[in-house]
Every structure is written in structure tokens, then in C-alpha cells.
Amino acid sequence: MATKHAVHHSEPVLESAMDYAEHEKTYNGFIAAVKWSVISLAALLVILFFVVQP
């Protein structure tokens, strides 16, 4: 039979290499894009309601 050796894992990394400032900037840009997309779509629906009347 094969013998199993203990696997030694490295210590957990407490500090990540993520750039939190860049992460916040990207998140805020995404939220702004979603906000303006929803506002634009709402305005488009209102305009179409008055242009295309049943």
C-alpha cells in the first residue's frame, strides 16, 4: 500500500493584494451606470406612452 504523507499548507494570507480604492471606484461607476440606465429607460417609457397611444 502507498503511504500518505502529511500535507503542509502555507499560513493564511491576512492581507490581500486587492486594490480597494480601485475596487470602490469600479463599484461606484457600476452603480452610477445602473442608476442612469434605469432613469433613461423610465423616461423612454414615458415618452413612448405619449407617442404611441392605443
Secondary structure in CASP SS format (residue, H / E / C, confidence):
PFRMAT SS
TARGET T0000
AUTHOR 0000-0000-0000
METHOD secondary structure of the structure
MODEL  1
M C 1.00
A C 1.00
T C 1.00
K C 1.00
H C 1.00
A C 1.00
V C 1.00
H C 1.00
H C 1.00
S C 1.00
E C 1.00
P C 1.00
V C 1.00
L C 1.00
E C 1.00
S C 1.00
A C 1.00
M C 1.00
D C 1.00
Y H 1.00
A H 1.00
E H 1.00
H H 1.00
E H 1.00
K H 1.00
T H 1.00
Y H 1.00
N H 1.00
G H 1.00
F H 1.00
I H 1.00
A H 1.00
A H 1.00
V H 1.00
K H 1.00
W H 1.00
S H 1.00
V H 1.00
I H 1.00
S H 1.00
L H 1.00
A H 1.00
A H 1.00
L H 1.00
L H 1.00
V H 1.00
I H 1.00
L H 1.00
F H 1.00
F H 1.00
V H 1.00
V C 1.00
Q C 1.00
P C 1.00
END
